[in-house]
Amino acid sequence: MPSPIAHLTVGYAIYRHYKNRLPEPRIQFWKLPLQMIAVTGLSMLPDLDVIPALLFRDMQRFHNNYSHSFLFAIPVAFVVAGIFHRVYRSNFWLWFLISFISYDLHVFMDALTAERGVMIFWPLTDARFASPVKIFYGLQWGLGWFSLWHLWTIFTEALFGLVVIVAMNYFDKRRNRANTLISTEK
């Protein structure tokens, strides 16, 4: 599984992509828009199963099972969209889309990790699927909490985050330049 560094980076990218369509943030937390915190948090939602895994000290049994399914994302996205629709009095389907994309990208990223695979199509099948292409080294829970191997995960995922943010800035500048050219031509 990728660490929170990679998942939160993707959550931030989703937030940046949709932030202009979201209602103005009324509440800030440590000078961060609450919506940014919410969307980046959505990118970590499938990993809530780590709580019982830690409590019962059985990562294998609880983590990366049923909650890591593309289909499980549908009811979760409906619930989350309903909550944010009520809180922000904004577009339900926009929140559904953001929630669904955030959740499913988490599952997809986990499938791209050198691990045991994910139950992408649960409840239709308990089979685990893993990509033959591994992009993330991920956290190796079997090595314990404090392992030098985790430094490699932190380094590679920080590099991934840097690449994502640089790419987002590049495409934002291109889009802004194109919008400026269009507005001056009118």
Salt bridges, closest charged atoms under 4 A:
ASP47 OD1 - HIS63 NE2 3.71
ASP47 OD1 - HIS68 NE2 3.10
ASP47 OD1 - HIS106 NE2 3.18
ASP49 OD1 - HIS63 ND1 2.61
ASP49 OD2 - HIS68 ND1 3.49
ASP110 OD1 - HIS7 NE2 3.10
ASP110 OD2 - HIS68 NE2 2.95
ASP110 OD2 - HIS106 NE2 3.26
ASP172 OD2 - ARG16 NH2 2.44
ASP172 OD1 - ARG175 NH2 3.20
